[in-house]
Amino acid sequence: MNGKQQLVSEVGEFGLIDIINTDTIIDKMHVLKGIGDDCAVVRTADPNSYQLFTTDMLVESIHFSKLMQDEDVGYKAIICSVSDIAAMGGMPRDCLISLGTPGNIEVARIERLYAGMRQACKAYNVNIIGGDTVCSPQGIIINVALTGTIDSRYVVYRSGASIGDLVVVSGKLGLSAIGLVLLQQQIAQTAENQHFFEKHCRPTARVELGQLLAKHGATAMNDISDGLASELNEIANSSAVGILIDERLIPVARLPLAIEALLEKSSTHYALYGGEDYELVFTIAPSSYARFSAATKAAVAVIGQVTAEFSGVQLRTIDGSLITLESRGYNHFSN
């Protein structure tokens, strides 16, 4: 064999996905959407309903550490997948949980993990219907495979954004990443900083909001798991449009001075690149947004618009200049 062989670290997470996403769908009439969105979408015997499939894997020392409580790790493992269902406008249903663990871990720790999983499943009416357990050479590995359902009229993909649509986000962004910084620096929880810890350790999946948006005409949607910049680029690329957002409109938390002094980056940086907020970013026609706003009290903010003037994503900074936003959220295998 001649020449240097390409390494996985050289192509990165998303390059690897592109490589393996070849000849994966055998029954194209059955599968409406395979690799390339928050969930796979398949037809069912009921023409009025589609089935959603998603899976997420959490690896110790990559996605979580011993700084997090075991119950919180289990809870968050479920929320990662539930949030994918929310981003399609669907309802989560049943999950399979696979666990890899070293044999020298105390059984009580696994019991705490599953206690957190059960808490999350009860909160979102999800059944744990099976899974697998294997030995891991080092560290805990959790994989959650989740199904969901959605009315066939309302499924929302990343690829539906249209020129002139508004770009909107729910909640405040960057709190989870800031919570991770506080956790890593072992800052004590107080009434002033508790919501940062909660956002990282016990996030909320926006299931009801996703369903409402689907019924009110959201044209494209993503959950913010890898940072706002990454999610916007996925929508822009899938929809073949440009997206312009305004830094002044991005909803970020006001930081107490004690926390601000600990951070190396601005609140906007954590919102754009931090990830794990599990809020929703979506595009929607102005007329549909007006009807949606009249039907809900959900905290959402218009941060920009879909445009044909360029491709990709641009940010208008506070000083009025334009910069291109790259997908700089967490990327497995990347240096």
C-alpha positions in Angstrom: 0.0 0.0 0.0 1.6 3.2 -1.2 1.3 6.7 0.3 0.3 8.0 3.7 -3.1 6.9 5.0 -5.4 9.6 6.0 -6.2 9.8 9.7 -9.6 10.3 11.3 -8.2 13.3 13.2 -7.3 14.9 9.8 -10.8 14.7 8.4 -12.6 15.6 11.7 -16.0 14.6 13.0 -18.1 16.1 10.2 -15.7 15.1 7.5 -15.9 11.5 8.8 -19.7 11.7 8.6 -19.5 12.8 5.0 -17.3 9.8 4.2 -19.6 7.2 5.8 -22.8 8.8 4.5 -22.7 6.8 1.2 -25.1 4.1 0.1 -26.8 4.0 3.5 -30.5 3.9 2.4 -31.7 0.7 0.8 -35.5 1.4 0.9 -35.8 5.0 -0.2 -39.6 4.9 -0.2 -39.5 4.1 3.5 -36.9 6.7 4.7 -37.8 10.3 4.2 -34.7 11.6 5.9 -31.5 9.7 6.9 -28.2 11.2 8.0 -28.0 15.0 8.0 -30.7 16.3 10.4 -31.4 16.2 14.1 -33.4 13.0 13.6 -34.0 10.4 10.9 -37.6 10.4 9.6 -39.4 7.3 8.3 -42.8 6.5 7.1 -45.2 4.4 9.2 -48.3 2.4 8.4 -50.3 5.5 9.3 -50.0 8.1 6.4 -50.7 10.9 8.9 -47.8 10.1 11.2 -44.0 9.8 10.8 -41.5 8.1 13.1 -38.4 9.9 14.4 -35.2 8.2 15.3 -32.2 9.8 17.0 -29.2 8.6 19.1 -26.5 10.3 21.2 -23.5 9.0 22.9 -21.8 10.4 26.0 -18.2 9.4 26.9 -16.6 10.1 30.2 -13.8 12.7 30.1 -15.2 13.9 26.8 -18.8 14.8 27.5 -18.8 14.7 31.3 -16.4 14.3 34.2 -16.5 13.3 37.8 -17.1 16.9 38.6 -20.8 16.3 37.6 -23.1 14.4 39.9 -23.9 10.9 38.4 -27.7 11.7 38.6 -27.1 14.8 36.5 -25.0 12.9 33.9 -27.9 10.4 33.5 -30.5 13.1 33.3 -28.5 15.0 30.6 -27.9 11.9 28.6 -31.7 11.6 28.0 -32.1 15.3 27.4 -29.6 15.3 24.5 -31.8 13.0 22.5 -35.1 14.5 23.6 -33.9 17.8 22.4 -33.3 16.3 18.9 -36.9 15.2 18.8 -38.0 18.7 19.9 -36.0 20.3 17.0 -38.1 18.3 14.5 -41.3 19.4 16.2 -42.0 15.9 17.4 -43.0 14.0 20.6 -40.4 11.7 22.3 -41.7 8.1 22.9 -39.4 5.2 23.7 -35.6 4.8 24.3 -33.0 2.1 24.4 -30.0 2.8 26.7 -26.6 1.1 26.1 -24.0 1.3 28.8 -20.3 0.6 28.7 -18.6 0.6 32.1 -15.4 -0.7 33.7 -15.9 -3.6 36.1 -14.3 -1.8 39.0 -16.9 0.9 39.3 -19.2 0.7 42.3 -22.7 -0.5 41.5 -24.1 2.5 43.4 -22.7 4.8 40.8 -24.6 3.1 38.0 -27.7 3.2 40.1 -27.3 6.9 40.4 -26.9 7.3 36.6 -30.1 5.4 36.0 -31.9 7.3 38.7 -31.2 10.5 36.7 -32.2 8.9 33.4 -35.5 7.8 35.0 -36.1 11.3 36.3 -35.7 12.8 32.8 -37.8 10.1 31.2 -40.6 10.7 33.6 -40.4 14.5 32.9 -40.8 13.9 29.1 -43.1 10.8 29.2 -40.4 8.5 27.7 -40.3 4.7 28.2 -37.0 2.9 28.7 -37.7 -0.3 26.8 -34.3 -2.0 26.6 -30.6 -1.6 25.8 -27.3 -3.3 26.3 -24.5 -3.4 28.8 -20.8 -4.0 28.0 -17.4 -3.7 29.6 -15.5 -0.5 28.9 -11.7 -0.6 29.2 -11.8 2.9 30.8 -14.5 5.3 31.7 -18.3 5.2 31.4 -20.0 5.3 28.0 -23.7 6.0 27.7 -25.7 5.7 24.4 -29.3 6.7 24.2 -31.4 5.7 21.1 -34.7 7.5 21.1 -37.9 7.2 19.0 -40.5 9.9 18.5 -43.6 10.6 16.5 -44.8 13.6 14.6 -47.9 14.5 12.5 -46.7 14.2 8.9 -48.0 17.7 8.1 -45.7 19.4 10.6 -42.2 17.8 10.5 -39.5 20.5 10.4 -36.1 19.9 8.7 -33.0 22.1 8.6 -33.4 22.5 4.9 -36.5 24.6 4.7 -35.3 28.2 5.4 -36.5 30.7 2.8 -35.3 34.1 1.7 -36.9 36.8 4.0 -37.5 34.4 6.9 -36.7 35.7 10.4 -34.0 33.9 12.4 -35.2 33.4 16.0 -33.8 31.7 19.1 -35.4 30.6 22.4 -34.1 31.4 25.9 -30.7 32.8 26.7 -27.6 31.4 25.2 -24.2 30.6 26.5 -25.3 29.8 30.1 -24.4 26.1 29.8 -20.8 26.8 28.7 -20.4 29.3 31.4 -21.7 26.7 33.9 -19.1 24.3 32.7 -16.4 26.9 33.3 -17.7 27.3 36.9 -17.8 23.6 37.4 -14.3 23.1 36.1 -13.0 25.8 38.4 -14.9 24.2 41.3 -16.7 27.4 42.1 -19.3 27.0 44.9 -22.9 27.2 43.9 -24.8 30.3 45.2 -28.1 31.9 44.5 -26.4 34.3 42.2 -24.7 31.6 39.9 -27.0 28.6 40.4 -28.8 29.0 37.1 -25.5 28.5 35.2 -24.9 25.2 36.9 -28.5 24.1 36.3 -28.3 25.0 32.6 -25.2 22.8 32.2 -26.2 19.9 34.5 -30.0 19.8 34.2 -30.9 21.4 30.8 -34.4 21.6 29.5 -35.5 20.2 26.1 -38.0 22.5 24.4 -40.5 19.9 23.3 -43.7 21.9 23.6 -42.1 24.9 21.9 -40.9 22.8 19.1 -44.4 21.4 18.5 -45.9 24.8 18.6 -43.4 26.2 16.1 -44.0 23.2 13.8 -47.7 24.0 13.8 -47.1 27.7 13.3 -45.0 27.3 10.2 -41.4 27.3 11.3 -39.4 26.6 8.0 -36.2 25.2 9.5 -35.1 24.3 13.0 -32.1 23.1 15.0 -31.5 22.5 18.7 -28.4 24.4 20.0 -26.2 21.6 21.1 -22.9 22.6 19.4 -23.2 26.4 19.7 -25.3 28.9 17.8 -22.7 29.4 15.0 -22.6 25.7 14.2 -26.4 25.3 14.2 -26.9 28.4 12.0 -24.3 27.1 9.5 -26.1 23.7 9.4 -29.4 25.5 8.5 -27.7 27.8 6.0 -25.9 25.0 4.2 -28.9 22.6 4.2 -31.2 25.3 2.9 -28.6 26.8 0.4 -29.2 30.3 1.9 -27.3 33.0 3.7 -28.1 34.0 7.3 -27.3 37.4 8.8 -27.6 37.9 12.5 -27.0 41.0 14.8 -24.7 40.6 17.8 -26.8 43.2 19.7 -29.9 40.9 19.4 -28.4 37.6 20.7 -30.0 36.9 24.1 -27.2 36.4 26.6 -27.2 36.4 30.4 -26.0 39.4 32.4 -23.0 38.2 34.3 -22.3 39.0 37.9 -18.9 40.7 38.2 -17.5 37.8 40.1 -18.3 35.4 37.2 -17.2 37.9 34.5 -13.8 38.0 36.1 -13.4 34.2 35.8 -14.2 34.1 32.1 -11.6 34.4 29.4 -14.2 35.1 26.7 -17.3 37.4 26.3 -20.9 36.2 26.8 -21.4 36.4 23.1 -18.5 34.0 22.5 -20.0 31.4 24.8 -23.4 31.9 23.1 -21.9 31.4 19.6 -19.5 28.6 20.3 -20.2 27.1 23.8 -23.0 24.7 23.0 -25.2 22.5 25.2 -27.9 25.1 25.7 -30.5 22.9 24.1 -32.5 25.9 23.1 -34.1 26.1 19.7 -33.0 28.2 16.7 -35.5 28.4 13.9 -36.4 30.3 10.8 -40.0 31.5 10.1 -41.8 33.9 7.8 -42.7 37.2 9.4 -46.4 36.6 9.0 -46.2 33.2 10.6 -44.0 34.7 13.4 -46.7 37.2 14.2 -49.3 34.4 14.6 -46.9 32.4 16.7 -46.1 35.3 19.0 -49.8 35.8 19.6 -50.2 32.2 20.6 -47.4 31.9 23.2 -45.6 33.6 26.0 -42.4 31.7 25.3 -39.2 33.7 25.7 -37.8 34.0 22.1 -35.8 36.7 20.3 -35.5 37.6 16.6 -31.7 37.8 16.0 -31.5 38.1 12.2 -32.9 37.2 8.7 -32.4 34.8 5.9 -30.8 36.4 2.8 -29.8 35.7 -0.7 -26.9 38.2 -0.6 -24.3 35.7 0.4 -23.9 32.1 1.5 -23.1 30.9 5.0 -23.5 32.9 8.1 -22.5 36.5 8.9 -22.6 38.4 12.2 -23.1 42.2 12.3 -21.0 43.1 15.4 -21.8 45.8 17.9 -19.5 48.3 16.1 -21.3 47.6 12.8 -18.7 45.5 11.0 -19.5 42.2 9.3 -17.7 39.0 10.1 -18.2 35.4 8.8 -19.2 32.9 11.5 -17.6 29.5 11.1 -18.7 26.3 12.7 -16.3 26.4 15.7 -18.3 24.4 18.2 -17.0 21.2 19.6 -15.7 18.9 16.9 -14.7 15.3 17.8 -11.3 14.2 16.5 -10.3 17.8 15.8 -7.1 19.2 17.2 
